[in-house]
Amino acid sequence: MILYPPAKINLGLHILAKRPDGYHEIETIMAAIPFCDILEITVADEDAFIQTGIEVPCDGQPNLCQRAVTLLRQQQVFPNVRIHLRKQIPVGAGLGGGSADASYTLRGLNALFNLNYSENELENFAAQLGSDCPFFIKGGLQLAKGRGELLQPLLPIGREVQLVLCNPQIHVSTAQAYAGVKPTDQRASLKAIFESNDFDGLQNDFEKSIFEKFTPIAQLKVALQQAGAFYAAMSGSGSSVFALFEMDVDINLPAEVDNYVIYKGSWRF
């Protein structure tokens, strides 16, 4: 079985409040985009995990794909598997690649071995692996609240655009990103802003402090706007920046920006 776990971008991200459990209440619109890792799951004599492509830093813990296997094994018995993950989505870039890989492992095992879990049950399993993981069970376009695990599907607006995704290869830790944010819930909801087609109102609260610390990321957003994007933003806690262009715009990026492009293509959302 071969699966294609996609990256996601955030169309706005509000940090609403600090929670008693140490996490933050957030509100964001997550959208799956056509830029993917490749995940192969096959039956094997013994469990094996192989990772190629972009190197994933080792923190001494099993990969999220392996943790997904372990999690389902605690619920049901199924054969040993060989998992080959071809990593193409940059790591720690605000694109949710690791979360997608974990959730697609859950989806793949469920289908391969007829485990008969519903999407809601898979989302509950995914939430145990990471805050972004539940989104990738259904994917598409969803409003996320809580830690990111409370999801509400949004109707696609049927708009086709040119998507340019850039990764400046700067590591921004999640803790560092949250440290610079002052939570507030005194503003319009992202859902209302999005449904009013007000892209200028789709603000990512992480941008202000991160742009102050990492000026190349801020300069990348400005360059994409100057190239004609009607919307540009940092995805998640960074450091990737994406831009949306109308279909009839001839995109001419300066060389210093073009060097950072990791995906360019049409996208309907």
Stockholm file with secondary structure:
# STOCKHOLM 1.0

chainA/1-269         MILYPPAKINLGLHILAKRPDGYHEIETIMAAIPFCDILEITVADEDAFIQTGIEVPCDGQPNLCQRAVTLLRQQQVFPNVRIHLRKQIPVGAGLGGGSADASYTLRGLNALFNLNYSENELENFAAQLGSDCPFFIKGGLQLAKGRGELLQPLLPIGREVQLVLCNPQIHVSTAQAYAGVKPTDQRASLKAIFESNDFDGLQNDFEKSIFEKFTPIAQLKVALQQAGAFYAAMSGSGSSVFALFEMDVDINLPAEVDNYVIYKGSWRF
#=GR chainA/1-269 SS CEECCEEEEEEEEEEEEECTTSCEEEEEEEEEEEEECEEEEEECSSCEEEEEESCCCCCSSCCHHHHHHHHHHTTCCCCCEEEEEEECSCTTSSSCHHHHHHHHHHHHHHHHTTCCCCHHHHHHHHHTTCTTTTHHHHCSEEEEETTTTEEEECCCCCCEEEEEEECCCCCCCHHHHHHTCCCCCCSCCHHHHHHTTCGGGCCBTTHHHHHHHCHHHHHHHHHHHHTTCSEEEECTTSSCEEEEECTTCCCCCCHHHHTTEEEEEEEEC
#=GC SS_cons         CEECCEEEEEEEEEEEEECTTSCEEEEEEEEEEEEECEEEEEECSSCEEEEEESCCCCCSSCCHHHHHHHHHHTTCCCCCEEEEEEECSCTTSSSCHHHHHHHHHHHHHHHHTTCCCCHHHHHHHHHTTCTTTTHHHHCSEEEEETTTTEEEECCCCCCEEEEEEECCCCCCCHHHHHHTCCCCCCSCCHHHHHHTTCGGGCCBTTHHHHHHHCHHHHHHHHHHHHTTCSEEEECTTSSCEEEEECTTCCCCCCHHHHTTEEEEEEEEC
//
